Amino acid sequence: MGHGPAVKLGKDNAAAYKSKIGISMFIVYTLTYFGFVVINAAWPTIMEKIFFGQTLAVLYGFFLILFAFVLAIVYNHFCTAAEKRLN
Amino acid sequence: MIYTQSPLAIALFVTFVLFVLGLSFYLGRRTTSASGYYAAGGNIHWFTNGIAFAGDYLSAASFLGICGMIATAGFDGWMYSIGYLAGWMVALFLVAEPMKRLGKYTFTDALDSKFNSKSIQLTAAISTLVVSVFYLIPQMVGAGVLVQPLLGLPHWVGVCIVGVVVTIIVATAGMASTTYVQFLKGALLLVCSTIVVGLVLFRGLGTEPDQGGTKDYHKFHTLSATVVDGDLQVDGYQVLAGLDSEFGTAGFVKLTQDGQDTVWHLTENGTGSYSLEEALFVTEMADGTKLFNGSPKEDGKFFAVGHIKEITVDGQQIAQTGPLGPFAYLNKFKDSTVVLWGKKYVKVGDTTTSIYYQKPTPGSRILRPGLKFKVDNASGLDRFNFISLMLALFCGTAALPHILIRYYTVPSQAAARKSTIVAIAAIGFFYILTLFLGLGAMTNGVINITDNNMSAPLLALSFGVVLFAIISSLAFATVLGTVSGLIVASAGAVAHDLMDNFLGMNMTDTGKVRAGKISAMVIGAIAIYLGIIFEGMNVSFLVGWAFAVAASANLPAIIMILFWDKATSQGVAASILVGLSSSLGLILISPDMWVRYGLLPQDAPIAFNSPAAISIPASFIALVLVSLMTQKKGAMVEDAAEA
């Protein structure tokens, strides 16, 4: 019925490991993100406080964007190492 | 009225569109198989695909909508950027590799990979079509918004240009040309936006936004008024609508001088005297005629806005900061007082006047939430609405059909992962830029207050017509690219999921491609029609809803198939149906829709606009309950991770 990948894929022995660390990192980022959302919703004036010359809202926003990139790099590092080790 | 057409901008735009069409025809000659049409043969390099992801994702909503929203509502607009980016973490950590492993051409393939279920094929295809159409409308409306200042053409012409060009692109080459167009556009958008932000920082902050000395900013006047025998009196002006009028009740007065009407915002000084701050106003008569600041649009009486009232550095007020680094820019902005714009309506008989009035606001208040979203002294429902929107943005990305099909264009799971990381880097960087683009527009006197969608291109115009021409062409290409991706996804849903799989038409490879191209043309025609009838709708308005519908209909099914081995085909189909119908149903009875029906928002059956916090859990619950009830009848899913 036309299902299955568009290109032939080999068996990936690292899939379970990658899935496990993916879920762990997803939980870490989700908690960080919803921490930001909850503070904004419940205590918005806290976000106006100044740290290092910037409002907390701006600092937290930058942190969420940079943290996403750092986590993505770390995730890729572990996944690539696992693919080399197990495949 | 605020901008005039430039031959250079028109020439650049035409060149860009012809180049895109040429590229499409060139790549189209190589596309003969279904795999080539729907998945670019699965051999796109991960870096190219990553930037193309950014091209797909940075749609009219991101480039035009978010920058415009930041320009008028500050940090609340940037919250969209943060939410949109966070959604990519769901895509990277949970969805990217399994989607690549399980699917072929469409996301329905991945959902149906273990079942071969007619109900999944039908519901997932319908969901793909509904989400894509929701996403198509704002893109087409964005195209119409862009061509007005760029080419001087009416809205419907812009929509038709996009519709025809994209349909030609998609009907000739499918995913291959879409990918390369998106790669080109994504890369150029990042480079050009970085240049504009560099120029914004170099210009710094100033209280006289004269656009580098090239254009005088409007001098806002303040008048004094006194009350004599109950009547307002203003030196040199005749009062048309005073304190007792509908204008006065709303906090405004209407004056006239030398035949020119003006509207002023009233502030009582406490001693029977008032100060009057100049406002902008748009009058709409019963016959649909509109006057801008009391005159026809062509008279040019309406002007762009956006300025700083006071800049304080080390306790001293200054007029100009000079060049600033990015953090110094935000720091100085925080210590400034910026004039934002409030909006009120005054209805007298059949004539409605929209009044835009000055609201001086501390920079630190602008750089924290609360100007657009009601979070200060908010009710539980207000907070629920806000959290629900942020949930939709977080969960929606990994459920958008035109994003998911891009995982089939790369050769391996590792390539799918790496292309997602490139996308996160590119999109994250762009979203950082949006903050500076938005604040730059807010303080450089470039905002068309009646339509903030053009803030980023008009900010570029303040640095010269060449940059404006490039940025506008890119913005148009942004729409072209996103619409291309959406039409490929929709065509796949019709030709591959419905005709080939659900109806079992058993088409040949060439037949599948032909069916896809015919579907693309039909969907393109529908998109053109919708783009025309939805003129005037906010570009980012429908995108938030598209995210909510996608997150509710698709994400629970994707997640549970991957991570819950008791999911059944009936459960998955029920989840898609419940998510789709509950999110759509809640949207249709929301206060925002009530306004569009011409009714009062407070009369709507529900008091919130974002359905995700209800419809996503409902979709999960439906999947779990139906799966548990159909364990014996339904096929059990093996753990996808072991596939």
Interface residues (C-beta under 8 A of the other chain):
Chain A: M1 G2 H3 G4 P5 A6 V7 L9 D12 A15 A16 K18 S19 G22 I23 M25 F26 Y29 T30 Y33 F36 V37 V38 N40 A41 A42 P44 T45 M47 E48 I50 G53 Q54 T55 L56 A57 V58 G61 F62 L64 I65 L66 A68 F69 L71 A72 I73 Y75 N76 C79 T80 E83
Chain B: S35 Y38 A39 G41 G42 N43 F75 W78 M79 S81 I82 L85 A86 W88 M89 V90 L92 F93 L94 E97 P98 K100 R101 L102 G103 K104 Y105 D109 D112 S113 N116 F327 L330 N331 K334 S364 R365 L367 R368 P369 G370 F373 V375 D376 A378 R383 F386 I387 M390 L391 F394 Y408 P411 S412 Q413 A414 R417 K418 T420 I421 I424 A425 G428 Y431 I432 L435 H496 D500 N501 L562 F563 A641 E642 A643
